[in-house]
Every structure is written in C-alpha cells, then in structure tokens.
Amino acid sequence: MAETLWRPQGRARRSTRRLRVRASAAVMAVIVLAVLVVPPVVQLDQQAVDLAAKLQPPSWEHPFGTDDVGRDLLLRCVYGLRVSLLVGLVAALVATVIGTAVGAAAGALGGWTDRVAMRVVDTLSSIPHLLLGIFIVAVFRPGVWPVVASVAVTHWLSTARIVRAEVLSLRGRPYVDAAVSGGASRWRVAVRHLVPGILPQAGLAAVLMIPHAMWHESALSFLGLGLPAHQASLGNLVQSARGSLLAGHWWPTLFPGLLLIVPTLAIAGLAGAWRERQNPRRRSELTL
C-alpha cells in the first residue's frame, strides 16, 4: 500500500527533474550558440553610436531597445555575456585547479601540511571575497586578467575544503587500505585511487563556480574596478544604465540583469542533476 502511494509521487518527481534538466540544457545551448555565432556572423559594430535612436524601447528593430547613446542593447548584451562567460570559465578553472591541489595535498599528506593549508584557508575565508577582490584588482589596471586573478584567488577556498573532505573519505575505503597493505607507494595510491575519486566533486565545484565568478566580475565592473568602461560586460552594462533607470527607462537595466540570472539558474539546474547522478543514495531517495 505504501509503495502504491509513493510511486506516483516518485514519477512526478522524476518528470519534474527531467523537465528542469531539459530546460536548463536548452537555455545553456541557446546562450552558448548566441555568444559563439552572433559576433562573427552579425557584422555590426556593437559600439556604433546613433544619437537619433537613443533610449528607444524594445521593438522589432531593436528587441532589447537601445541605450543612452543609441547602441543596440541586444548586440551589446551578447558581447557582454560573451566576456562575462569567458571570465567566469577561466576564473572557475584556475580556482578549481588551485583548490583541488591544496585540498588534495592537505587530505593526502595530513600532518603539518594539512594543518597549515587549512589555517590558510580559514584565514582567507574570514576576509570578505569582494573586499579581497577589490584589493587585488586595485593593484593592477582594469582588464580581463586582473579580474580573473581576483576571482580565482578568492574562490578556491570552498573547493579546497570539498576536495580535502573527499580525500579523507577515500583514505578510509577498504580498497585504499588494501593497496597500502599490498605495498603500493603513496604516489601510486594517490594517482590510482584518490585523484579519480575527487575529479567528479572538483568538476561539480568548477561548474557551480562559473555563475559565482560571473557575478563577482559584474560586481567589480559595476563598482568601476573591473573591466574598462568601454568594454561590454554585463556588469558594465548595468552600471552604465543607472542613469537611464532613474529617468524611467527600464530596459537598459532589465536585460543585462536577466542575462546574469538566467545562466545562473540554468547552470544550477544542470549541476543539481549532476550531483544526483554522483550520489546514488540521494537519487534512490528521489525516485521513491
């Protein structure tokens, strides 16, 4: 009887989960296609100024409207999303490599290495990410690579903790004990057993870090400390639209903001499906 009652709910959960994953995949496919295809195919200058067409609302000619100097917002949003995604991808990759290396070394070596690494992680975690990022960016000129370095240096800490916990969990597995008892060296145990075990968690951390890095870049650009003002990024677009919003023109702020929110939700949906596939116990609970 209980199984009969739970089965429809399980089917409803599975169908909802599939719908969420398909919608997230479709949204990300459209975003990736737009940022890869539109700039080389559409031979238009996203910096072209047309004062006669400034602050026009969305229309068939300009689906996202125009900004305060008459530039097409759809084209500028595509270029801005392209830059923000590039910054997010590179920063997430660098931060994941750093966090994975530190966490794996702390978990595998233990002892003073673990203690020193975790104290460094705790110390840096006590500093607000945005303040530390502002300090790093302020040392250099505004540009893509200072922003990437700022995001990478401030976002590897959570990955290090996750990887360390996973390594400590793997060290207690029977097959690792069997390999050590069989005379396997520490290097061989790490390469054959520990590294393959932490790659799924490290990959998931990297995927989830992409939207976080995009928001971090947007916050720095909004404050005038990220990318140069003339370079289209979602943060710069929102920052330049503040005056238009106060004057009652909502579209220069709305569409760049949506292009920050929509990829975040889509990546979160795909990452959630990945997490469920990596955790069979959780997946079995969801399919009851």
N, C-alpha and C positions, 0 to 999 in steps of 0.2 A: 504493500500500500504506500509506504513512504517513498519507495523507488518510483512508483507511478506518479506521485505528486511532484517529485523533484525533476523528473525527466523533461516535462515541458519548459520548466524554468531553465534547465540546462541548455535546451535547444534555443531558447530565446537569447540566452547569454552568448552562445556561440554565434548566432546570426548577427547579434549586435556587434560582437567583436570583429567578425568578418567585414561587416559594413564599415566599421570605423577604420579598419586597416586598408580596405579598398579606397575609401575616400581620402585617407592620408596619402596613400601611394599615388592616386590620381592628382592630388594637389601638388605634390612634390614633382611629379612628372611634368606638369604644366609649368611650374616655376623653373625647373632646370632647362626645359625646352625654350622658355622665353629668354632666359639670360644667355643661353648659348647661341640661339638662332637669330633673335631680333637684332642685336647690334651689328653683326656682319651683313645681314640681309637687308635691313632697312637703312638705306643710305641717307640718313638725315642727321643733321648736327643737333645734338641734344642741348648745345649751348647757344643755339640760334635765338637771337632776341627779336621780338616783334612787339613793339610798344603799342601798336594799334590793337593787338589782341590780348592785352594783359588782363589777368583775373577774369577770364571767361569761364562760366560754369561748365560742368560736363555736358558734352554734346556728341553728335555723331562724328564731327570733325576732330574733336579733342575729347575722347571718352573720359579722361580724368581731369579735364579742364586745363587751364593754363595758370602759370604763376604770376608774380607781380611784375615781371618784365616780358611776359608773353611767350615763355618757353612751354613746350608741350609737356605736361606732367606725366603722361603715360610713358613717354620715352625716357624722361629723366628718372622715373621710378624704376624702370627696367635696368637702367645703368646703375642706379643707386643700389638696387637689390643685388646686382652682379658684384659690385665692390664689397658690399656687406657680407655676402655669402663667401667670397674669396677670403676676406679677413677672418670670418668665422671658421672656415675649413682649415686654413693654415694654422691659426692660433690653437684650435682644438687639437690638431695633430701634434704640434710642438708640445703643448701642455700634457697630452696623453703620454708622449714618449718620456718626458721628464718625470711625470708622476709614476709611470709604470716602472722606470728604472729605480727610482728612490724606494717605492713600495716593495718591489721585488727584492732589492738588496737588504732592506730592513727586515723583511719576513724570513728570507732565506738564511742570512748570516746571523741574525739575532745579536745578543750581547750588546756591546757598546755601540755597534753600528745601528742597531735598532733604536737604542735609547737616544743617540744623537740625532738621528733622522727624524724621529717622532717629536723631539723637542723643537727642532727647526720648524716642522710642520705646525706644531701648536703655537709657536711664536708668530709665524706669518699669518696664521688663521685669526689671531687676535687683532690684526690690523684690518680695517675695512678695505675690501677689494678696490672700491672706487678711489679711495684716498691714495692707496699704494699705486694704483694705475695712473692717477694724475701726477704723482711724483715722478714716475718713470717716464711718462710722455713729456713732462715739462723739461726734462734734461735734454731732449732732442728737438729737432724741428718737427712741425706737424707733417705726417706722412703715413703711409700704409705700414711700413715695417716697425716704427716705434709703437704703433697701436697693437700690432701683432705681438711684439715683445711684451707690452704691458699686459695684454690678456693672458698670454702664455705663462708669464711669471706669477700671476695672481690666481690662476685657475688649475694648477696641477696638484694642489693640496688634497682635494677630495679624492682624486684618482689614486694618489699615493696611499691614502687610508684604505680605500677599497681593495687595491691590489695587495697590500700588506695583509689585510684580514683574509683574503682568499689564499694567499701563500701559507699563512699559518694553518688554515683549514686543510689545505692539501698536504702539509707536512705530517699531519696525523693520520692520513689514509693508510690502509694496510699495504697497498701496493708500493707506496713510498718506503715504508718500513722494510718490506721485502727486498726492495732494490738496495737499500743501505746495508741490510744484513748480508746480501749477496756480494758485497764488496764494491758496489758502484761508487764512483767518486762524487763529490759534491757537485762538480760541474756537470757530470752526466745526469745526475738526478734533476738538476735544475733545467737542463735542456730537454730531457726526455719526458719529464713528468710535471714540473712546476710551470714552465713557460706555456705549454699548450693548455694548461688548466686555467691560466689567468687571462689568456687572449680574449675569450668572449666577454668577460667583465670589462677589460680595458677597451674593447671595441664599443661596448654599450656606453661606457663613460665618455668616449670620444664623440659619439653621436649626440648624446644629451648635452654635450658642451658646446656644440655648434650654435644653437639659438642663444645660449647664455653669452657666448662671445659676440654674437651679433648685437645683442642688447648692450653689452659693455662698450662696444665700438660706437654705437649710437649715442650712448650717454656721454662719452668723451667728445664726440663731434658736436653734440648739442651744446656742450659747455665751451666749445671753441678750442678744444685741446686735442682733437682727433685729426681727421683728415683735413686738408686745406679747404677753405670755404668754397672755392670754385669747383672742387671735385665732387661729383654727385655721389652721395651715400645716403642711406635712409636717415641717419642722424642729422646730416647737413640739411636735408630737405625739410625735416620737421623744424629744425632751428630757424631756417630762413622763412618759414611760413608763420612764425609767431605774430608778426605784424598784421598779416592778412587775416588771421583768426580773430584778432581783436577788432578788426574792421568788419567782421561778419562774414568773411569768405571762408567756408569750412573745408572746401575740397583740397587746398594745398596741404592741410594737416591730416585729413582723414585717410587719404590713400597711402601715403608713406607709412602712417601708423598701422594700417591694416596689413601692409606687406611685412611688417615686423611681427604681427600677431599670428597671421595665417601660417607662415612656415614653422613658427614655434609650436602651434597646435598639431600640425602635420607630422613634424619630427617626433613630438611626444607620443602621438598615436602609433607610429612605426616602432619607436623604442619600446613602448609598452608591449606590443606584440612580440618583439624580440626577447624581452625579459620573460614573458610567459613561456616561450619556447625553450629558454635556457633553464627554466625551473619546472621540471616535470611535476613536482608535488603541487605547485600552485596551479599548473594547467589542469591537473586532475580535479582539483577542487572547483575550478571554474566550469568544468564540464559535467558536474553532478546534475 
